[in-house]
Every structure is written in structure tokens, then in C-alpha cells.
Amino acid sequence: MRPSVDARIRAISAEYPSRLPRGDLAAVERLLLAAGVALPPTRAAIVGTNGKTSTAVFAGRLLRRAGVRDGVTTSPHISRWGERIAVTGEPVEDDVLLAELESLHATAREIEGRETLRFFDLLTLAAAALFTAAGVEVAIFEAGIGGRLDATRVLVPQLSVLTGIGLDHVELLGEREADILREKLGVAPTGSRVLSASLRPELEDEAAKFAEKHGIELELVRSSERNVLLRNAELASAAVAALGIEVDPCAFREVSAEPIRGRMHHVLAGGVEVLLDAAHNPQAWSEIAPELPPSFVAVVSVSADRAAAELRPALGGAVATVATEAWTGRSATAGGLAAELCNAESIEDPGVAVKRGIVLARERQLPLVVLGSAYLLPHAYAALDEVSDTEGA
């Protein structure tokens, strides 16, 4: 029996190291050339500790409103792999993505330095090839980890957008925010342009020094907006304008008001208002805390390498918490997380945990908040669909 598309993509992914350090992008460049990947005419890279997905999605929406044929990459996906690569807002079909990955995977076997390739490299090059084949005019690529050694750099983006800096993936990017800043700005080729969200003064100084040293045009996009999604929408609007495309104010208002799955996304399930967010590190948890309801029920999971205690401030309004394990082996155990959070209920199965959260929220007539890990979102949406289907039966 032919394995499912999902299983085959996962099998290809398993043949590449995950989050291992590397010294350069030579193997990625060789793969790009050997596979004959043609690039879309205009390319922008989105880098930053948080906010990359929403900024990329907003930029794509604004491009479409301006009549530009766009392509956008985001990660991770929620329901299926094709969500990571969208053309004019429509995710590609999984089997189309698989065909491109199979071709790149076959070529990669012959590449010198293959051991330094990451699966994200294949996804990025596959996206570029699919965008070009689809006639995409402007492609927005969400970077993975970092920038200097991220696959998006070999695409030579004419514009790079920095959403912000926080301490994350320090084992790869450095233990200081200034180190992480330099790694992320490293995605920008000499002579290109970088738009950056506001940074702390010392980081803005560091960014200015980096730009001068590397021949990069740096522009800071100031915002007085407190809501993080609206700030990202403003940054996306500035990015589209920097590409020479006029942004209509009415289009901006409409685009910024449209929800994004997994990003402060409000849905109704089983008579309960549910807020789902991909916030997965201390900076994101701190930013989302003021946006949460004053009282709520929470279902949470965090990566095993996170200090679970740092999630507590975001749970200040939680009257009941269910701790779960979104990704076995990569997430903290449900029991361990529950112990760290104090008085939390522990349920290993994330789908069951979300359904339990619905019950608790309904009993208390409160909203349910799902956060802590992007990998919790697929389980949450699937569970909420089941609850809604049951209610409608």
C-alpha cells in the first residue's frame, strides 16, 4: 500500500538533522543550483523571534488587494503540509508539495555536504520552485531559525523584515539578544533593504552598526499600537510599500481585521468562546498576557526546553488549567508541566485535554484559552471541530 502523503513527507523529513548547528549555506546553494530552482522575481524574507507568520500573512493579503499575484510561506502548518506554501492565499495541494520535495530529496543525495542540509531547506526551495511555476510576482518567505544560516538567505531577498528580537533558540543563535539580532539581520544581502519593528535603544544601535558594516539600508517602523497583531499588520503594510506597491487605507483596515488561524484566533465551540494562539516562548507569553480575558480556563503545552514557570504570568487570569503534551518527546510531559504550574490538571492526550477544557469553561461560563505551543494547535482545532460536530448532530 502506498504510504499517505503526510507519512511520506514525514519520512523525508526524518532523513535530515533537526536544529543542528552548521557553518555555512554552501550545501543549500549547491542544491539550489543542482535542482535548477528558478526564483520568483521579487522576494522578501520575514525574520524575528515572534510575529513572523502574522506579518507574512498580512503582507500577502495586502499584495492581493493591490492586484499583485503573491506567494507566502509560513510554518509550522496546522492541518496539513500544503498550508506552509500558499499562492494567492490558497495552500498548495499536499501531493504537489510532495512531488517537489521528492525531486529535491533525490538531488540532495548527490550534493556535497548533504549532512548539513535541513528539511526546512527543502521546504524553502520547494516553495520557491512552486511560486515560480505559478507565476507569483512577489514571494514572502517566513524564515525558520535565525537568518544568516537560514535557507531564505540563498534566495537573495531584496527586502528583509525584522519583527522583533527575544531570547529563543539560544543554542543556535547566541545567548544575548544582540547576538540573535545579528544572526537574524544576516539574512539580508549587501545592498538590500531591511525594515525593522521598533527595538530597545541598545538593540537599535546594534542594528544600525550592523547595517553600516554590511552595506544594508535599515529603516525602523515605529508603532504606537499596543495590540501585537495590529503592530505586525502595520509592519506588513510598510513592507509592501517598500516594495513599491501602494497600500490602500481601506484595504489595510479590512486585512488587519481578518482573523489568522492560531494567532489570537477567536472561535465558538460547544457554546464556549475559544481563543487559540501559537505563543510558544517567554517573549510571546508576555506580549499576549494583556490581550487575554480577565478570567478564563486554559489548556497549555510547552516545549521540553522551555522553563514552564515562565508561562505563569500569562495564566494570571486562569481559574482552571489543563496541562497536556502536544508532541511526545518534544514537549514537556503533562504531569511535569502541571506540577510546574501548580494546581493544574494533567491530561496527556492533547485532544482530550482541549475537550476537558471546553467542559470546564462551559461549567464556569468562561472563555477557553489554548496556548503555549504551536504544536498544540492541530490537536486543538481537531478537537473543537469534533465538539462542534457533536453539538450540531
C-alpha positions in Angstrom: 0.0 0.0 0.0 1.3 3.4 -0.9 2.0 5.4 2.2 0.0 8.6 2.8 1.4 11.9 1.6 1.7 13.0 5.2 3.7 9.9 6.1 6.0 10.2 3.1 6.8 13.9 3.8 7.5 12.9 7.5 9.8 10.1 6.3 11.7 12.5 4.1 11.9 15.0 7.0 13.3 12.3 9.2 16.4 11.9 6.9 17.6 15.4 7.7 19.1 16.6 11.0 16.9 18.9 13.1 18.2 22.1 14.6 21.9 21.1 14.4 24.5 23.9 14.0 26.2 24.4 10.7 28.9 26.8 9.5 27.6 27.9 6.1 24.9 27.6 3.4 27.1 26.0 0.8 25.1 22.8 0.5 21.9 24.7 0.2 23.3 26.8 -2.6 24.6 23.7 -4.3 21.1 22.2 -4.0 19.5 25.3 -5.4 21.8 25.2 -8.5 21.7 21.4 -9.0 17.9 21.3 -8.8 17.6 24.2 -11.2 15.2 26.1 -8.9 14.1 29.3 -10.5 13.3 32.2 -8.2 10.2 34.5 -8.2 11.2 38.0 -9.5 10.6 39.8 -6.1 11.4 38.1 -2.8 11.1 39.3 0.8 12.2 37.4 3.9 10.5 37.7 7.3 12.7 37.1 10.3 12.3 37.6 14.0 11.7 35.8 17.3 7.9 36.1 17.1 5.3 37.5 14.8 6.7 36.2 11.5 3.6 34.2 10.4 1.1 37.0 11.0 3.4 39.6 9.3 3.8 37.3 6.3 0.1 36.6 6.1 -0.9 40.3 6.3 1.7 41.2 3.7 0.2 38.5 1.3 -3.3 39.8 1.8 -2.2 43.4 1.1 -0.4 42.4 -2.0 -3.6 40.6 -3.3 -5.7 43.6 -2.5 -3.3 45.6 -4.7 -3.7 43.2 -7.6 -0.3 41.5 -7.1 0.0 37.8 -7.5 1.6 36.7 -4.2 3.1 33.7 -2.6 3.6 33.2 1.1 5.4 30.6 3.2 4.6 30.1 6.9 5.4 27.4 9.5 4.5 25.2 11.1 1.3 24.0 9.5 -1.9 23.4 11.5 -3.9 20.8 9.5 -1.7 19.8 6.5 1.7 20.4 4.9 0.4 22.4 2.0 -0.6 25.2 4.3 3.0 26.2 4.5 3.1 27.3 0.9 0.2 29.5 -0.3 -0.4 31.1 -3.7 -2.8 34.0 -3.8 -4.0 32.8 -0.3 -4.6 29.2 -1.3 -2.4 26.5 0.2 -0.9 24.2 -2.4 -2.1 20.6 -2.5 -0.1 18.2 -0.4 0.7 15.9 -3.3 2.0 18.8 -5.3 4.3 19.7 -2.5 5.4 16.1 -2.1 6.4 15.8 -5.7 8.6 18.9 -5.4 10.1 17.6 -2.2 10.8 14.1 -3.7 12.7 15.8 -6.6 14.8 17.9 -4.3 15.4 15.0 -2.0 16.7 12.9 -4.9 19.0 15.7 -5.9 20.1 16.3 -2.4 21.5 12.7 -2.2 24.3 13.8 -4.6 25.1 17.1 -3.0 28.5 17.6 -1.4 27.9 18.5 2.3 24.5 16.8 2.3 24.8 16.2 6.0 24.4 19.9 6.7 21.1 20.2 4.9 17.9 20.6 6.9 14.4 19.6 5.9 13.4 23.3 6.1 15.9 23.9 3.3 14.0 21.6 1.0 10.7 23.2 2.0 12.0 26.7 1.2 13.4 25.7 -2.2 10.2 23.7 -3.0 8.2 26.9 -2.2 10.4 29.0 -4.5 10.0 26.5 -7.3 6.2 26.2 -6.9 5.9 30.0 -6.7 7.8 30.5 -9.9 5.7 27.8 -11.7 2.6 29.5 -10.5 3.6 32.9 -11.8 4.0 34.5 -8.4 5.2 38.1 -8.7 6.1 38.8 -5.1 7.1 36.0 -2.7 7.1 36.4 1.0 9.3 33.8 2.8 9.0 33.2 6.5 12.4 32.3 7.8 13.0 29.4 10.1 15.5 29.8 12.9 17.8 32.8 12.6 18.6 34.3 9.2 22.3 34.2 8.5 22.3 30.4 8.2 18.6 30.1 7.2 17.7 28.8 3.7 15.8 32.1 2.9 19.2 33.7 2.6 20.2 31.8 -0.5 17.1 33.3 -2.2 18.8 36.7 -2.0 15.8 38.6 -0.8 15.6 42.2 -2.0 13.7 43.1 1.2 14.1 41.7 4.7 11.6 42.4 7.6 12.6 42.0 11.2 9.6 41.6 13.5 11.4 41.7 16.8 14.1 40.1 19.0 13.8 37.9 22.0 15.8 35.1 23.7 14.9 31.9 21.8 17.0 29.1 20.3 20.0 30.4 22.2 21.9 27.1 21.5 21.9 28.1 17.8 21.7 31.9 17.8 23.6 33.0 20.9 22.8 33.7 24.5 22.4 37.5 24.1 19.8 39.4 22.3 22.5 41.3 20.4 23.9 38.0 19.1 20.4 36.9 18.0 19.8 40.3 16.3 23.0 39.9 14.2 22.1 36.4 13.2 18.6 37.4 12.1 19.8 40.5 10.2 22.3 38.3 8.5 19.6 37.1 6.1 19.9 40.5 4.3 22.3 40.6 1.3 24.7 43.5 1.0 22.9 46.4 -0.8 19.4 45.3 0.2 16.9 46.9 2.4 15.7 45.9 5.9 12.6 47.1 7.7 12.6 46.5 11.4 9.9 46.9 14.1 10.9 49.1 17.0 13.6 47.6 19.2 15.1 48.6 22.6 17.5 51.5 22.2 20.6 49.4 22.7 19.4 46.9 20.0 18.5 49.7 17.6 22.1 50.9 18.0 23.4 47.4 17.3 21.2 47.1 14.3 22.5 50.5 12.9 26.1 49.4 13.4 25.4 46.1 11.6 23.7 47.8 8.7 26.5 50.2 8.2 29.1 47.5 8.4 27.3 45.3 5.9 26.0 47.9 3.5 22.4 47.4 4.3 19.7 50.1 4.2 17.9 50.0 7.6 14.6 51.6 8.4 12.7 51.4 11.7 8.9 51.2 11.6 7.6 52.9 14.7 4.2 52.0 16.0 2.1 53.3 18.9 -0.3 50.3 18.6 -0.4 48.1 21.7 -2.0 45.1 20.0 0.7 42.8 18.7 -1.3 41.7 15.6 -2.0 45.3 14.6 1.6 46.1 15.0 2.5 43.3 12.7 -0.1 44.4 10.2 1.5 47.9 10.2 4.9 46.3 9.6 3.5 44.3 6.8 2.0 47.4 5.3 5.3 49.2 5.4 7.0 46.2 3.8 4.5 46.2 0.9 5.0 49.9 0.4 8.8 49.4 0.5 8.4 47.1 -2.5 6.9 50.0 -4.4 3.3 48.8 -4.0 0.6 51.3 -2.8 -1.4 50.2 0.2 -5.0 51.4 0.3 -6.0 52.5 3.8 -9.4 50.8 3.5 -7.7 47.6 2.4 -5.4 47.8 5.4 -8.3 48.1 7.8 -10.1 45.1 6.2 -7.0 42.9 6.1 -5.9 43.6 9.6 -9.4 42.8 10.9 -9.4 39.4 9.2 -8.5 36.5 11.6 -5.5 34.3 11.2 -5.7 30.7 12.4 -3.7 30.2 15.6 -2.9 33.9 16.1 -5.3 35.4 18.7 -8.0 33.4 16.8 -11.4 33.5 18.4 -13.8 30.7 17.6 -17.0 29.3 19.1 -17.2 25.6 20.0 -19.8 23.9 22.2 -21.2 27.2 23.2 -17.8 28.3 24.5 -15.7 31.2 23.2 -12.2 29.8 22.5 -9.1 31.8 21.9 -6.2 30.0 20.2 -2.6 31.4 19.9 0.7 30.0 18.9 2.6 31.9 21.6 5.4 29.5 22.5 8.2 31.4 24.3 8.5 33.9 27.2 8.5 37.0 24.9 5.3 35.8 23.2 3.7 34.9 26.5 4.5 38.3 27.9 3.0 40.0 24.8 -0.2 38.0 24.8 -0.9 38.4 28.5 -2.5 41.8 28.3 -4.8 40.6 25.5 -6.2 37.7 27.4 -9.7 37.8 29.2 -9.6 38.8 32.8 -10.8 35.3 33.8 -10.6 32.1 31.7 -9.9 28.4 31.6 -6.6 27.4 30.0 -5.2 24.4 28.1 -1.5 24.6 27.7 1.6 22.7 26.4 5.2 23.9 26.2 8.4 22.6 24.6 10.6 20.5 26.8 13.4 23.0 26.6 11.2 25.9 28.0 11.1 26.9 31.6 7.4 26.2 32.2 7.4 28.7 35.1 7.8 31.5 32.6 4.3 30.7 31.3 2.7 31.6 34.7 2.4 35.3 34.1 0.2 34.7 31.0 -2.0 32.4 33.2 -2.7 35.1 35.8 -6.4 35.1 34.9 -6.7 31.3 34.6 -9.2 29.9 37.1 -8.5 26.3 35.9 -5.7 25.0 33.8 -5.2 21.7 31.9 -1.6 20.8 31.1 -1.0 18.5 28.2 1.7 17.1 25.9 1.4 18.4 22.3 4.3 16.5 20.8 5.6 13.4 22.6 9.3 13.7 23.1 9.5 17.4 22.1 7.0 18.8 24.7 7.2 18.8 28.4 5.3 15.9 29.9 1.8 16.7 31.0 2.5 15.7 34.6 5.7 17.7 34.8 4.1 20.8 33.3 1.1 20.5 35.7 3.5 20.3 38.7 5.4 23.4 37.5 2.2 25.4 37.0 0.7 24.4 40.4 -2.9 23.2 40.8 -3.1 22.3 37.1 -4.9 19.2 35.9 -2.8 16.8 33.8 -4.1 15.1 30.7 -1.5 13.5 28.3 -3.7 13.4 25.2 -3.9 16.9 23.8 -7.3 16.4 22.1 -8.8 15.0 25.2 -7.3 17.9 27.2 -8.9 20.5 24.9 -12.3 18.8 25.3 -11.8 18.8 29.0 -11.1 22.5 28.8 -14.4 23.0 27.0 -16.2 21.2 29.7 -14.5 23.3 32.5 -15.1 26.6 30.6 -18.8 25.8 30.0 -19.3 24.9 33.7 -17.8 28.2 34.7 -19.3 30.2 31.9 -15.8 31.5 30.9 -13.8 31.5 27.7 -11.2 28.9 27.0 -7.6 29.9 26.1 -5.3 27.5 24.3 -1.6 28.4 24.1 2.0 27.6 24.9 3.0 25.7 21.8 2.3 25.9 18.1 2.1 22.1 18.0 -0.9 22.2 20.3 -2.9 24.0 17.7 -3.6 21.0 15.3 -4.9 18.9 18.2 -7.0 21.9 19.5 -8.7 22.7 16.1 -9.4 19.0 15.5 -11.0 18.6 19.0 -13.0 21.8 18.6 -14.3 20.6 15.2 -15.4 17.3 16.9 -17.2 19.3 19.7 -19.0 21.5 17.1 -20.0 18.4 15.1 -21.4 16.7 18.1 -23.3 19.9 19.1 -24.8 20.1 15.6 -25.7 16.4 15.4 
